[in-house]
């Protein structure tokens, strides 16, 4: 019941108002000489009148159907309309009285599996327009502007789980042909697609089915349905219940919610991605036209006056040069397309928050893409040069990055680079084995996600000769310029630190008073006064530390153990008893040995505070030591940074 309500709400929020259901369960069995006689007897009987009225069959159509059966005109339109209405009623109700002469019996298993899906759609409010399409897609015009397609995997009424493989393949191909035909007919209004089947082994074939929904243009094939707008539904996971309800198992509910909740966001994402891909194609074509206009002397200029001087390959230079130009061209094309797309506005926080479980499982694909954005993988075409950001692994745990500027890595006319040695930064490869593991320096090493913990104190140099093989290093890629320069900046910032930047520690005198929580409610000050030293904070996140005099510990214990627990907060009794036990003083030694921070519990329910409001963040508190700052500064510097 809860699943049904959630799905109906998701359909409403998605604003899907037109759905196509393509299933061979809608293939109406034909009339032939074998069943015509029994069908004629059924339609001509007096008992059929009540069925005719309930199925909304006109008397004219019934008369025409009877006449057609008597004259063996099985293709008659009146007969077809009568069978269509009877079959529709039989499919909706599954009641045998709408099964004339049992001629629909072979379709009962398919209709039974599909009925919960249809019932679910019928119970929506507002109710979407549901277009029923059979395996031949006869009424394609009715499917204009559909926003969601349910399609059966084996689109052939004669095929079942026990059918021969070649028959199953033919039924699957028919399904692909039909869904491709429908999706293509919708043009840019690309629908979401839910593949259905009652066979449990089809789920693992669903993704391949999606990949085969293709269009062909200019000899190139293009996928029509993104994975983000595709789902699979096992029909046996839904059951009809009494009272018009639909029982939906957990996994089926998840499958349906994934599609309906993500419809608006997914549709906008589809539009945005198509805009980007289309813009990339246009930009590449435009770049080709510009490149075609270049003359040989333009390239010769680059080689002679730029690249030869710097020892750089023409191919590598052109890859960077035209790559940047292409990126600029893509951006301009995307801006023009996006401005005209109304659906892109759903790519926002509100659209994403409609999706429950938006991050369901590991995001391996995103991890791979993110790695490629940050790091250029090793390439065979590279001619052995070095670059800022080159990454090398040493064993399983150590990684090194080249920090030498690119200008000092270019080989000069003497065959040597400008730098005497390679400057390297050392890091540790960390596994993602704890929730707090960061992804600030994410990298994929041999297909395994790792994070790099750079150590700014471990900077070393390596000789160019025999590098990297002679040093036992393995080249694993190069940080993209932006990330390489960011890491270089961190190294330079660390090297440029002032050596003594932390302030010295200064001790300040303070007075002490002790207060206890009385049973009546107010806090009472007891007869004990002393002083202490506050080691002030040295900046950052450090807290001030309070150092007590050694004699304060026995004085405090003696003052507390003589108190009458019956007059104090109930928490006091057990703590006063503990203060009388052997070893109690040992637990309090820390207050004069190492000191304790302000606003912290000391021991035995005794809380140290500098606030005269005598509050505590620990519910076990019954006694407060209040620190009151004095004017006199301790002249001796107790410690320095």
C-alpha positions in Angstrom: 0.0 0.0 0.0 2.8 2.4 0.9 4.7 1.6 -2.3 1.6 2.3 -4.4 1.1 5.7 -2.7 4.7 6.7 -3.1 4.7 5.7 -6.8 1.4 7.6 -7.5 2.8 10.7 -5.8 6.0 10.4 -7.9 4.0 10.1 -11.1 2.0 13.2 -10.1 5.2 15.2 -9.3 6.8 14.1 -12.5 4.0 15.8 -14.5 3.9 12.8 -16.8 0.5 12.9 -18.6 0.9 10.6 -21.5 2.3 7.0 -21.3 2.6 4.4 -24.0 2.4 0.7 -23.0 3.7 -1.6 -25.8 2.9 -5.3 -25.0 1.9 -8.4 -27.0 -0.9 -8.8 -24.4 -2.7 -6.2 -26.4 -2.6 -8.4 -29.5 -6.3 -9.4 -30.0 -6.7 -13.1 -31.0 -8.0 -13.5 -34.5 -11.1 -15.2 -35.7 -10.9 -18.3 -38.0 -13.0 -21.3 -39.0 -12.0 -23.1 -35.8 -13.5 -20.6 -33.4 -16.0 -18.7 -35.5 -18.9 -21.1 -34.8 -18.5 -20.9 -31.0 -18.1 -17.2 -31.2 -21.3 -16.8 -33.2 -23.3 -18.9 -30.7 -22.0 -16.7 -27.8 -22.7 -13.4 -29.5 -26.2 -14.5 -30.6 -27.3 -15.8 -27.1 -29.7 -14.0 -24.9 -27.2 -14.0 -22.1 -24.8 -11.8 -24.1 -27.1 -8.8 -23.9 -25.9 -7.8 -20.4 -22.3 -8.3 -21.5 -22.9 -6.1 -24.5 -24.1 -3.3 -22.4 -21.3 -3.5 -19.9 -18.7 -3.6 -22.6 -20.3 -0.6 -24.3 -20.8 -2.5 -27.6 -23.4 -0.9 -29.9 -26.3 -2.9 -31.2 -25.2 -1.9 -34.8 -21.7 -3.3 -34.3 -23.1 -6.5 -32.7 -25.4 -7.0 -35.6 -22.6 -6.4 -38.1 -20.3 -8.8 -36.2 -22.9 -11.6 -36.3 -23.5 -11.0 -40.0 -19.8 -11.2 -40.7 -19.4 -14.5 -38.8 -22.3 -16.0 -40.7 -20.7 -15.0 -44.0 -17.1 -15.8 -42.9 -16.1 -12.2 -43.3 -13.6 -12.4 -40.5 -11.9 -9.1 -41.4 -15.1 -7.0 -41.0 -14.7 -3.7 -39.1 -17.8 -4.3 -37.0 -16.5 -7.7 -35.9 -13.1 -6.1 -35.1 -14.7 -3.4 -32.9 -16.7 -6.0 -30.9 -13.7 -8.1 -30.3 -11.6 -5.1 -29.3 -14.1 -3.9 -26.7 -14.6 -7.5 -25.3 -10.8 -8.0 -25.1 -10.3 -4.6 -23.5 -12.9 -5.5 -20.8 -11.4 -9.0 -20.4 -7.9 -7.5 -19.9 -9.0 -5.0 -17.4 -11.2 -7.3 -15.3 -9.8 -10.8 -16.1 -13.4 -12.0 -15.7 -14.2 -15.1 -17.8 -17.6 -13.7 -18.8 -15.8 -11.4 -21.2 -14.0 -14.3 -22.8 -16.4 -15.3 -25.6 -16.2 -19.1 -26.3 -12.8 -19.1 -24.5 -11.0 -17.5 -27.5 -9.0 -15.2 -25.3 -7.7 -18.0 -23.0 -4.2 -18.1 -24.5 -3.6 -14.5 -23.6 -4.6 -14.9 -20.0 -1.0 -15.4 -18.6 0.3 -12.2 -20.4 -2.8 -10.2 -19.3 -2.4 -11.4 -15.7 1.2 -10.2 -15.6 0.4 -6.8 -17.2 -2.8 -6.1 -15.2 -1.1 -4.8 -12.0 0.9 -2.3 -14.1 -2.3 -1.1 -15.9 -4.2 -0.9 -12.6 -1.4 1.2 -11.0 -1.6 3.7 -13.9 -5.4 3.8 -13.7 -5.3 4.7 -10.0 -3.2 7.8 -10.6 -4.7 11.3 -9.9 -4.7 13.1 -12.2 -4.9 10.1 -14.4 -2.4 10.0 -17.3 -3.5 9.2 -20.9 -2.4 5.6 -21.3 -1.9 4.5 -25.0 -2.1 0.7 -25.5 0.0 -0.5 -28.4 0.3 -4.1 -29.6 3.3 -5.9 -31.0 2.7 -4.5 -34.5 2.5 -0.9 -33.3 -0.6 -0.3 -35.5 -1.7 2.9 -33.7 1.6 4.8 -33.7 -0.2 8.1 -34.3 -1.9 7.8 -31.0 1.5 7.7 -29.3 2.3 11.2 -30.3 3.9 13.2 -27.5 4.2 10.3 -25.0 6.6 11.0 -22.2 7.2 7.5 -20.9 7.2 4.1 -22.7 6.6 0.7 -21.0 7.7 -2.0 -23.5 7.7 -5.8 -23.2 11.1 -7.5 -23.8 9.7 -10.4 -25.9 7.2 -8.7 -28.1 5.4 -11.8 -29.6 2.3 -13.4 -28.0 3.4 -16.8 -29.1 6.8 -16.6 -27.2 7.2 -17.7 -23.6 10.1 -18.5 -21.3 10.1 -22.1 -22.7 10.3 -21.0 -26.4 13.3 -21.8 -28.6 16.2 -19.3 -28.5 15.7 -18.2 -32.2 12.0 -17.4 -31.4 13.0 -15.4 -28.4 15.6 -13.5 -30.4 13.0 -12.7 -33.0 10.6 -11.4 -30.4 13.4 -9.3 -28.8 14.3 -7.8 -32.1 10.7 -6.9 -32.7 10.6 -5.1 -29.4 13.8 -3.2 -30.3 12.4 -2.2 -33.7 9.2 -1.0 -32.2 10.6 1.1 -29.3 13.3 2.6 -31.7 10.5 3.5 -34.2 8.5 5.2 -31.4 11.4 7.0 -29.8 12.6 8.3 -33.2 9.1 9.5 -34.1 9.2 11.7 -31.0 12.2 13.6 -32.2 13.8 15.9 -29.6 11.0 15.1 -27.1 12.9 12.0 -25.9 10.8 9.8 -23.6 12.0 7.7 -20.6 11.8 4.0 -21.2 10.9 1.1 -18.8 11.6 -2.4 -20.2 9.3 -5.1 -18.8 9.3 -8.8 -18.7 7.8 -11.6 -16.6 11.0 -13.7 -17.2 13.4 -13.3 -14.3 16.6 -13.7 -16.4 15.9 -10.7 -18.5 17.1 -8.1 -16.0 20.8 -8.8 -16.8 20.0 -8.2 -20.5 18.3 -4.9 -19.9 21.4 -2.6 -20.3 22.4 -4.3 -23.6 18.8 -3.8 -24.8 19.1 0.0 -24.0 22.4 0.2 -25.8 20.8 -1.3 -29.0 18.1 1.4 -29.2 19.9 3.3 -31.9 19.3 5.7 -34.7 21.5 5.9 -37.8 22.4 9.1 -39.6 25.2 9.7 -42.1 26.6 6.2 -41.5 26.9 6.9 -37.8 24.9 5.3 -35.0 23.7 7.2 -32.0 22.1 5.9 -28.8 18.5 7.2 -28.3 18.0 6.4 -24.6 20.4 7.5 -21.8 20.9 5.1 -18.9 19.7 7.9 -16.6 16.3 7.6 -18.3 16.0 3.8 -18.5 14.7 1.2 -16.1 13.7 -2.4 -15.9 10.5 -3.8 -14.3 9.9 -7.5 -13.6 6.2 -7.8 -14.0 5.8 -10.7 -11.6 6.9 -8.4 -8.7 3.4 -6.7 -8.9 0.2 -8.3 -7.8 -3.5 -7.3 -7.9 -5.0 -7.0 -4.4 -8.6 -6.5 -3.3 -10.1 -3.1 -3.3 -8.3 -1.9 -6.4 -5.0 -2.0 -4.7 -1.7 -3.1 -6.2 0.9 -5.1 -4.2 4.5 -4.0 -5.2 7.6 -5.7 -4.0 10.5 -3.6 -2.8 12.8 -4.0 -5.7 10.0 -3.3 -8.2 9.0 -0.1 -6.3 12.6 1.1 -6.4 12.7 0.4 -10.2 9.6 2.5 -10.8 10.5 5.3 -8.4 13.9 5.6 -10.0 12.2 6.5 -13.3 9.3 8.5 -12.2 11.1 10.6 -9.5 14.0 11.4 -11.9 11.8 12.2 -14.9 12.0 16.0 -14.8 15.7 16.0 -13.8 16.6 13.2 -16.2 14.7 14.9 -19.1 16.6 18.1 -18.4 19.9 16.2 -18.1 19.1 14.4 -21.4 18.5 17.8 -23.1 21.7 19.3 -21.6 23.9 16.3 -22.6 22.4 16.2 -26.1 23.1 19.9 -26.4 26.7 19.4 -25.3 27.3 16.4 -27.6 25.7 18.2 -30.5 27.7 21.3 -29.8 30.9 19.3 -29.6 30.2 17.8 -33.1 29.4 21.3 -34.5 32.5 22.7 -32.9 34.7 19.9 -34.2 33.3 20.5 -37.7 34.0 24.2 -37.4 37.5 23.6 -36.1 38.2 21.4 -39.1 37.1 24.1 -41.5 39.5 26.6 -39.7 42.4 24.1 -39.8 41.8 23.4 -43.5 42.4 27.1 -44.1 45.9 27.0 -42.6 48.9 26.9 -45.0 52.0 24.9 -44.7 54.0 28.0 -43.9 51.9 28.5 -40.8 53.1 25.2 -39.4 56.6 25.7 -40.6 56.7 29.0 -38.6 55.8 27.2 -35.5 58.4 24.5 -35.9 61.2 26.8 -36.9 60.8 29.7 -34.5 59.1 28.1 -31.5 59.2 24.4 -31.2 62.8 23.6 -32.4 64.0 26.2 -29.9 62.2 24.5 -27.1 62.6 20.9 -28.1 58.8 20.4 -28.3 57.0 18.0 -30.7 54.8 19.7 -33.3 52.1 17.0 -32.7 52.1 17.7 -29.0 51.9 21.4 -29.4 49.1 21.2 -32.0 47.2 18.9 -29.7 47.3 21.5 -26.9 46.7 24.4 -29.3 43.7 23.1 -31.2 42.4 21.4 -28.0 42.1 24.7 -26.3 40.5 26.3 -29.4 38.0 23.4 -29.6 37.1 23.8 -25.9 36.3 27.5 -26.6 34.2 26.6 -29.6 32.2 24.0 -27.7 31.5 26.5 -24.9 30.1 29.0 -27.4 27.9 26.4 -29.1 26.5 25.1 -25.7 25.6 28.6 -24.6 23.5 29.2 -27.7 21.7 25.9 -27.4 21.1 26.0 -23.6 19.6 29.5 -23.8 16.9 28.1 -26.0 16.1 25.0 -24.0 13.3 25.5 -21.4 13.8 22.1 -19.8 17.3 22.9 -18.6 15.9 24.9 -15.8 15.0 21.7 -14.0 18.7 21.0 -13.5 18.6 22.4 -10.0 18.6 21.4 -6.3 14.8 21.0 -6.2 14.8 18.7 -9.2 17.6 16.6 -7.8 16.0 16.3 -4.3 12.9 14.6 -5.8 15.1 11.6 -6.4 15.2 9.2 -3.4 18.4 7.3 -3.1 20.1 9.4 -5.7 23.5 7.9 -4.9 22.7 4.2 -4.7 26.0 2.3 -4.6 29.5 3.1 -5.7 30.0 5.7 -8.4 32.7 3.9 -10.4 31.8 5.6 -13.7 32.0 9.0 -12.1 35.3 8.1 -10.4 36.8 7.1 -13.8 35.7 10.3 -15.4 36.9 12.4 -12.5 40.3 10.7 -12.8 40.5 11.5 -16.5 39.6 15.1 -15.8 42.5 15.5 -13.3 45.1 13.2 -14.7 46.3 12.4 -18.2 46.9 8.6 -18.5 50.2 7.3 -20.0 50.3 7.5 -23.7 52.4 5.5 -26.2 52.9 8.5 -28.5 54.7 10.6 -25.8 58.3 11.0 -26.9 60.0 10.6 -23.5 59.9 14.3 -22.3 59.1 15.4 -18.8 56.3 17.7 -17.6 55.2 19.5 -14.5 52.8 17.1 -12.6 54.3 13.8 -13.9 53.3 11.0 -11.5 55.4 8.0 -10.6 54.7 5.2 -8.2 57.4 3.5 -6.0 56.1 0.2 -4.7 52.5 0.0 -3.6 52.3 2.9 -1.2 54.5 5.8 -2.4 53.8 8.2 -5.2 56.0 11.1 -6.5 55.1 14.2 -8.5 57.4 16.3 -10.6 57.5 19.9 -9.3 60.1 21.3 -11.7 58.6 24.0 -14.0 57.9 23.0 -17.6 60.4 25.6 -18.9 63.2 23.9 -17.1 62.2 20.4 -18.3 62.5 21.2 -22.1 65.6 19.7 -23.7 68.0 22.3 -24.9 70.3 22.2 -28.0 73.0 20.5 -25.9 70.6 17.6 -25.4 70.0 18.3 -21.7 67.0 20.0 -19.9 67.4 23.4 -18.2 67.2 21.9 -14.7 70.2 19.9 -13.3 67.8 17.4 -11.5 64.1 16.7 -11.2 62.4 18.2 -8.1 59.9 15.7 -6.7 57.2 15.8 -4.1 56.5 12.6 -2.2 53.1 11.4 -1.2 51.4 8.3 0.3 48.7 6.3 -1.5 45.8 5.8 0.9 43.0 3.3 0.5 39.3 4.3 0.9 38.9 2.1 4.0 37.3 4.7 6.3 34.5 7.2 6.0 36.8 10.1 6.8 39.2 9.3 3.9 39.2 12.5 1.7 39.0 12.7 -2.1 40.9 16.0 -2.4 43.7 14.2 -4.4 41.8 11.3 -5.9 43.6 9.0 -8.3 43.0 5.7 -10.0 46.0 3.4 -9.8 45.6 0.1 -11.8 41.8 0.6 -11.8 41.7 1.0 -8.0 40.5 4.3 -6.4 43.1 5.8 -4.0 43.7 9.2 -2.4 47.1 10.8 -2.3 48.3 12.3 1.0 51.1 14.7 0.0 53.9 15.3 2.5 55.2 18.9 2.0 58.2 18.0 4.1 59.3 15.2 1.8 60.8 17.0 -1.2 63.7 15.3 -3.0 65.6 15.4 -6.3 66.2 12.7 -8.9 68.9 12.5 -11.6 67.6 12.7 -15.2 69.9 9.8 -16.3 68.0 6.6 -16.5 64.9 8.1 -15.0 62.5 6.6 -14.1 63.4 2.9 -14.7 66.8 3.2 -13.0 65.2 4.5 -9.8 62.6 1.7 -9.8 59.7 4.1 -10.5 56.7 3.5 -12.7 55.1 6.4 -14.7 51.3 6.4 -14.1 50.2 9.7 -15.7 50.4 13.4 -15.5 48.3 15.9 -13.5 46.5 18.3 -15.8 48.1 21.8 -15.8 45.5 23.3 -13.4 46.0 20.6 -10.7 49.7 20.4 -11.2 50.1 24.2 -10.7 47.8 24.0 -7.7 50.1 21.4 -6.1 53.2 23.3 -7.0 51.7 26.4 -5.3 51.1 24.4 -2.1 54.7 23.3 -2.1 56.0 26.9 -2.7 53.7 28.2 0.0 55.0 25.6 2.5 58.6 26.5 1.7 57.8 30.1 2.2 56.5 29.8 5.7 57.9 31.9 8.5 59.8 29.5 10.8 58.6 30.8 14.1 55.0 31.8 13.5 53.4 30.6 16.8 53.2 33.0 19.7 55.0 32.2 22.9 52.9 30.8 25.8 52.2 33.3 28.6 51.0 32.5 32.1 48.3 34.7 33.7 47.2 34.7 37.3 43.6 33.9 38.1 41.5 33.4 41.2 39.5 30.2 42.0 36.1 29.7 43.7 34.2 26.4 44.2 30.4 26.1 43.8 28.1 23.1 44.3 24.5 22.3 43.2 22.2 22.3 46.3 19.2 20.0 46.4 16.9 23.1 46.7 18.0 24.4 43.3 20.5 27.3 43.7 24.3 26.8 43.4 26.1 27.5 46.6 29.7 28.8 47.0 31.7 26.8 49.5 34.5 28.1 51.8 37.5 27.5 49.6 39.6 30.1 47.9 42.9 29.7 45.9 44.7 30.9 42.8 45.9 29.2 39.6 47.8 30.0 36.4 46.1 30.2 33.0 48.3 29.3 30.0 46.7 31.5 27.4 45.9 30.1 23.9 48.7 30.4 21.3 46.2 30.9 18.5 44.5 28.5 16.1 42.2 25.9 17.6 44.2 25.6 20.9 42.3 26.2 24.1 43.6 28.0 27.2 45.0 25.5 29.8 44.6 26.0 33.6 47.4 24.9 36.0 46.5 24.5 39.7 48.8 24.5 42.6 49.7 21.1 44.1 48.2 22.0 47.5 44.8 22.8 45.9 44.0 19.1 45.3 43.9 18.0 49.0 42.2 21.3 50.0 39.5 20.6 47.4 39.0 17.0 48.4 38.8 17.9 52.1 36.3 20.6 51.4 34.0 18.3 49.3 34.0 15.1 51.4 32.7 16.9 54.5 29.6 18.1 52.7 26.2 16.6 53.5 25.0 14.7 50.4 21.4 14.9 51.5 21.5 18.7 51.0 23.0 18.4 47.5 22.1 17.4 44.1 21.5 13.5 43.9 24.5 13.2 41.7 26.8 14.4 44.5 26.4 11.4 46.8 28.2 8.8 44.6 31.0 11.3 43.7 31.6 12.3 47.3 31.9 8.6 48.2 34.4 8.1 45.3 36.5 11.1 46.6 36.9 9.3 49.9 38.3 6.1 48.2 42.0 5.3 47.8 43.4 6.5 44.5 41.0 9.5 44.2 43.9 12.0 44.6 45.8 10.2 41.8 43.0 11.0 39.4 43.2 14.7 40.2 46.9 15.0 39.9 46.5 16.0 36.2 45.2 19.5 37.2 48.6 20.5 38.6 50.9 18.3 36.4 49.7 19.0 32.8 46.7 21.3 33.5 43.2 21.0 32.1 41.4 23.1 29.4 38.5 25.4 30.4 35.0 24.3 29.9 35.9 20.6 30.5 34.9 17.9 33.0 37.9 17.3 35.4 36.7 14.2 37.4 34.1 13.1 39.9 31.5 15.4 38.4 33.7 18.5 38.9 33.5 20.9 36.0 36.0 23.7 35.2 34.5 26.9 33.8 35.3 30.5 33.3 31.7 31.6 33.1 29.9 32.8 36.2 26.7 31.4 34.8 28.0 28.0 36.0 26.7 26.1 33.0 28.0 22.7 32.0 27.9 20.6 28.8 28.2 17.4 30.9 25.0 16.2 32.7 27.0 14.5 35.5 28.2 17.9 36.8 27.3 18.8 40.4 30.4 20.9 41.3 32.0 23.9 39.5 35.5 25.4 39.8 35.1 29.0 38.6 38.1 30.8 37.2 38.2 34.6 37.6 41.0 36.3 35.6 43.3 38.6 37.6 45.1 41.8 36.5 48.7 40.6 37.2 50.6 39.1 34.4 53.2 36.4 35.2 56.4 38.0 34.1 58.2 34.8 33.5 57.6 33.2 30.0 56.7 29.6 30.9 57.1 28.3 27.3 57.9 29.5 23.9 56.9 28.3 20.4 
